[in-house]
């Protein structure tokens, strides 16, 4: 299974904020959209950063609490793990594990097509495993 198939099943909705947005605005967007991360695109729409719940915890732990004053661009994670449509679920899970990331923007030809979370990938892998088990049971029964 590839990220293209995962996006086809879950949809390609992406929540974004600008680098100039406040951290408070990013928090409100994450809450309103019920997501754990927002992407920060450049002028062409390609992701240059991601702001996650983990970034928020880090800011809070460091004692910086003026979320209306802080710009997302100053506190976002810039070292993104990017996936492509042809990336397999297993490859993506490996990248996430290696980089300790929970979200992968899917980019093709410089265009942001969607984002997958570790939860999306685990769900896809479990569904695939269930289909394989069912096929094996059917084969054994025949």
C-alpha positions in Angstrom: 0.0 0.0 0.0 1.3 3.5 -0.9 0.7 7.0 0.5 -1.4 7.7 -2.6 -3.8 4.9 -1.5 -3.8 6.2 2.1 -4.7 9.7 0.9 -7.4 8.3 -1.4 -9.0 6.6 1.6 -8.6 9.4 4.1 -8.8 12.5 2.0 -6.2 15.1 1.3 -7.3 17.9 3.7 -4.3 19.9 4.9 -4.5 22.5 7.6 -2.0 25.3 7.1 -0.9 28.5 8.8 1.6 31.1 7.6 5.0 31.4 9.2 3.9 34.9 10.4 0.8 33.5 12.2 1.0 33.6 16.0 1.4 30.3 17.9 -2.0 31.1 19.4 -3.5 31.2 15.9 -1.9 27.8 15.2 -3.3 26.4 18.4 -6.8 27.6 17.5 -6.5 26.1 14.0 -5.4 22.8 15.4 -8.2 22.8 17.9 -10.9 23.8 15.4 -9.8 21.3 12.8 -9.1 18.5 15.4 -5.5 17.9 14.1 -2.2 17.5 15.9 -0.2 19.6 13.5 -0.4 22.4 11.0 1.8 22.8 8.0 3.6 26.0 7.1 3.9 26.4 3.3 6.0 28.8 1.3 4.6 31.2 -1.2 4.3 28.4 -3.8 2.5 26.1 -1.3 5.3 23.7 -0.7 5.8 23.0 3.1 8.8 24.6 4.7 7.8 23.7 8.3 5.3 22.0 10.5 4.0 23.1 13.9 2.9 20.3 16.1 1.6 19.5 19.6 5.2 18.5 20.4 6.4 22.0 19.4 3.8 23.6 21.7 4.9 21.4 24.6 8.5 22.4 24.0 7.6 26.1 24.0 5.6 25.8 27.2 8.3 23.8 29.0 10.9 26.5 28.0 8.7 29.0 29.9 7.6 31.1 26.9 3.8 31.6 27.4 3.0 34.6 25.3 1.5 32.6 22.4 -0.1 35.7 20.8 3.3 37.3 20.4 5.3 34.3 19.2 5.4 33.7 15.5 4.9 30.1 14.2 7.9 30.6 11.9 10.2 31.1 14.9 9.1 27.9 16.7 8.1 25.4 14.0 10.0 22.3 13.1 11.9 22.9 9.9 13.5 19.6 9.2 10.5 17.9 7.6 10.2 14.3 6.6 8.5 14.3 3.2 6.7 11.5 1.5 5.8 10.9 -2.2 2.7 9.3 -3.6 4.7 6.1 -4.4 6.2 5.9 -0.8 4.9 2.7 0.8 3.3 2.6 4.2 6.2 0.5 5.5 8.7 3.0 4.1 6.8 5.9 5.7 6.6 4.2 9.0 10.3 3.6 8.9 11.0 7.2 8.1 8.7 8.3 11.0 10.4 5.9 13.4 13.9 7.0 12.4 13.2 10.7 12.5 10.8 10.5 15.5 8.1 12.2 13.5 4.3 11.7 13.7 3.3 13.5 10.4 4.5 13.3 6.9 3.5 15.8 4.3 3.0 14.2 0.9 4.6 16.2 -1.9 4.9 15.5 -5.6 6.5 17.8 -8.2 6.8 20.6 -5.6 3.1 20.5 -4.8 1.6 19.6 -1.3 -1.0 16.9 -1.9 -1.8 15.9 1.7 -0.5 14.9 5.1 -0.5 11.5 6.7 -0.1 10.8 10.4 1.3 7.8 12.1 -2.3 6.9 13.1 -3.3 7.0 9.4 -0.5 4.6 8.6 -1.1 2.2 11.4 -4.8 2.1 10.5 -3.9 1.3 6.8 -1.4 -1.4 7.9 -3.9 -3.0 10.2 -6.5 -3.0 7.4 -4.0 -4.6 5.0 -3.1 -7.2 7.6 -6.8 -8.1 8.2 -7.3 -8.5 4.4 -4.3 -10.7 4.1 -5.5 -12.9 7.0 -9.0 -13.2 5.5 -7.5 -14.2 2.2 -5.4 -16.9 3.9 -8.4 -18.2 5.8 -10.4 -18.4 2.6 -7.5 -20.2 0.8 -7.1 -22.7 3.7 -10.9 -23.3 3.8 -11.1 -24.1 0.1 
